[in-house]
Amino acid sequence: MPSVGNRQGGWARILSGGLVIIDFAIAFWAYPHLGEKVPSHWNIAGQVDGYSSRFGGAFMLPFILLGIYLLFWVIPKIDPKKANYPAMSRVYWITALAVIFFMSLTHVGALGVGLGYLETLPRWYFSGIGLLFIVLGNYFGKIKFNYFFGIRTSWTLASEEVWYRTHRFAGPIWMVGGILLGILGFLPAQWVGPLFAAAMVLLVGVPILYSYVQFRKLSQ
């Protein structure tokens, strides 16, 4: 019988799997219409700086999404802290849904460029990145201690108290960073690079430093 936690995450789990299926369907539809080279990577200015083959452009991301989806199924079964997963099943699968949705959006945008419907990924693509971080940040405080999912530094993995303090602290930080990323699509191009770098320092560097400070404080 599924636990309450697993039932709570059921809708996000189903939607995540549905998005993977839809992404494969889009890939099969687009494949015959793509050229031999398909844009697959963009620089910070939104310019194409990498290409893949027709097959890679159509199917690489769907297979990656399938792998991510299956990985989300496997992780709770192999994590030594598997007992903590039922209590955070809803958060866990909402995170999976957010990641898969964002990557599906990336795939559709890349195919749109490859098919000639778009000149490049829209500037509002940054808003999608920002929304992903906002969603993740909103749930950070509810992530239970584990070895696969969340902010995993030497210090958070060494102490459950450091883990919980770091995630409660990082949640609002990621939401603010997500808002900053979200507005990049509406700013002049010359501002994008510096602000993107600043957002990454905020999102990654600050929580890592905080986890170290908290570990040292608790070790005294």
C-alpha positions in Angstrom: 0.0 0.0 0.0 1.5 3.4 -1.0 2.4 5.8 1.8 0.6 9.1 2.3 3.8 10.8 1.1 3.8 8.8 -2.1 0.2 9.6 -2.8 0.8 13.3 -2.3 3.5 13.2 -5.0 1.4 11.1 -7.4 0.1 13.9 -9.6 3.5 15.4 -10.2 5.0 12.0 -10.9 2.3 11.3 -13.6 2.7 14.7 -15.2 6.5 14.3 -15.3 6.1 11.0 -17.1 3.5 12.6 -19.4 5.9 15.4 -20.4 8.5 12.8 -21.3 6.1 11.0 -23.6 5.0 14.3 -25.2 8.6 15.3 -25.7 9.3 12.1 -27.6 6.1 12.6 -29.7 7.3 16.1 -30.6 10.7 14.7 -31.5 9.2 12.0 -33.8 7.1 14.7 -35.5 9.9 17.1 -36.0 12.6 14.6 -37.1 11.7 14.3 -40.8 11.5 18.1 -41.2 14.9 19.0 -39.6 18.1 19.8 -41.5 21.3 17.9 -41.2 22.5 20.3 -38.5 20.3 21.4 -35.6 21.2 24.2 -33.2 21.9 22.7 -29.8 23.7 25.3 -27.7 23.4 29.1 -27.2 25.8 31.5 -25.6 24.8 34.0 -22.9 24.0 36.5 -25.7 21.5 34.1 -27.3 23.7 33.3 -30.3 24.0 29.7 -31.5 27.5 28.4 -30.8 26.9 24.6 -31.1 25.1 22.2 -33.4 24.2 18.5 -33.3 23.1 16.0 -35.9 19.4 15.7 -37.0 19.0 12.7 -34.8 20.8 14.3 -31.8 18.8 17.5 -32.2 15.5 15.6 -32.2 16.1 12.9 -29.7 19.0 13.7 -27.4 17.0 15.7 -24.9 14.0 13.3 -24.8 16.4 10.5 -23.9 18.0 12.6 -21.3 14.6 13.4 -19.9 13.7 9.8 -19.8 16.9 9.1 -17.9 16.2 11.8 -15.4 12.6 10.5 -14.9 13.9 7.0 -14.3 16.6 8.3 -12.0 14.0 10.1 -9.9 12.3 6.7 -9.5 15.5 4.9 -8.6 17.0 7.3 -6.1 14.5 6.8 -3.3 15.2 3.1 -3.5 19.0 3.3 -3.2 19.6 6.2 -0.9 20.7 5.1 2.6 18.3 7.7 3.9 15.4 6.2 1.9 13.2 6.4 5.0 13.1 10.2 4.6 11.6 10.2 1.1 7.9 9.4 1.9 7.7 12.6 4.0 9.0 14.7 1.1 7.5 12.8 -1.8 5.4 15.8 -2.9 8.4 18.2 -2.9 10.6 15.5 -4.6 8.2 15.0 -7.6 7.4 18.6 -8.0 11.1 19.2 -8.3 11.2 16.5 -11.0 8.3 18.1 -12.8 9.9 21.5 -12.7 13.2 20.2 -14.1 11.5 18.1 -16.8 9.2 20.9 -17.8 12.1 23.4 -18.2 14.1 20.9 -20.2 11.1 20.1 -22.4 10.7 23.8 -23.0 14.3 24.0 -24.0 13.8 21.1 -26.4 10.8 22.7 -28.0 12.6 26.0 -28.4 15.6 24.4 -30.0 13.4 22.5 -32.4 11.6 25.7 -33.2 14.9 27.2 -34.3 15.9 24.1 -36.2 12.6 24.1 -38.1 12.8 27.8 -38.9 9.9 28.9 -36.7 12.2 30.9 -34.5 15.4 32.8 -35.2 16.9 32.0 -31.8 15.7 31.1 -28.3 13.4 34.0 -27.1 14.9 36.3 -24.5 12.1 35.2 -22.1 13.9 31.9 -22.0 15.7 33.4 -19.0 12.4 33.8 -17.3 11.9 30.0 -17.6 15.3 29.5 -15.9 14.3 32.0 -13.2 10.9 30.2 -12.7 12.7 26.9 -12.2 14.9 28.4 -9.4 11.9 30.1 -7.8 10.0 26.8 -7.7 12.9 24.9 -6.3 13.7 27.6 -3.7 10.1 27.6 -2.5 10.4 24.0 -1.5 14.0 23.9 -0.2 13.0 24.2 3.4 11.0 20.9 3.1 13.8 18.8 1.8 14.7 16.1 4.2 18.3 14.9 4.8 19.4 12.6 2.0 22.5 11.9 -0.2 21.2 12.7 -3.7 18.7 15.6 -3.7 19.4 19.1 -2.5 22.5 21.2 -1.6 25.1 18.5 -1.0 28.3 19.9 0.3 30.8 18.2 2.6 29.3 20.2 5.5 25.6 19.5 4.8 26.3 15.8 4.4 28.3 15.7 7.6 25.5 17.2 9.8 21.8 17.0 9.6 21.5 20.2 11.5 23.7 22.0 8.9 21.6 20.4 6.2 18.4 21.8 7.5 19.8 25.3 8.3 21.4 25.5 4.9 18.2 24.6 3.0 16.0 26.9 5.1 18.5 29.7 4.3 19.0 28.9 0.6 15.2 28.8 -0.2 14.7 32.6 -0.1 18.1 33.0 -1.8 17.1 30.8 -4.7 13.8 32.6 -5.0 15.5 36.0 -5.2 18.1 34.6 -7.6 15.3 33.2 -9.7 13.6 36.6 -9.9 16.9 38.2 -11.0 17.3 35.6 -13.7 13.7 36.1 -14.8 14.2 39.8 -15.5 17.3 39.2 -17.6 15.2 38.6 -20.7 13.9 42.1 -20.5 17.2 43.9 -20.0 19.7 45.2 -22.6 22.0 42.5 -23.9 25.2 44.0 -22.4 23.7 43.6 -18.9 22.9 39.9 -19.3 26.4 38.5 -18.8 27.4 40.3 -15.6 23.9 39.9 -14.0 23.9 36.2 -14.9 27.3 35.7 -13.2 26.0 37.6 -10.1 22.9 35.4 -10.0 25.1 32.3 -10.1 27.2 33.5 -7.3 24.1 34.2 -5.3 22.5 30.8 -6.1 25.5 28.6 -5.7 28.3 30.4 -3.8 26.3 31.9 -1.0 24.6 28.7 0.2 27.9 26.8 0.0 29.6 29.4 2.1 26.7 29.4 4.6 26.9 25.7 5.0 30.6 26.0 5.9 30.0 28.8 8.4 27.2 26.8 10.1 29.4 23.7 10.3 32.2 25.6 11.9 29.8 27.2 14.3 28.3 23.9 15.4 31.7 22.3 15.7 33.0 24.8 18.2 
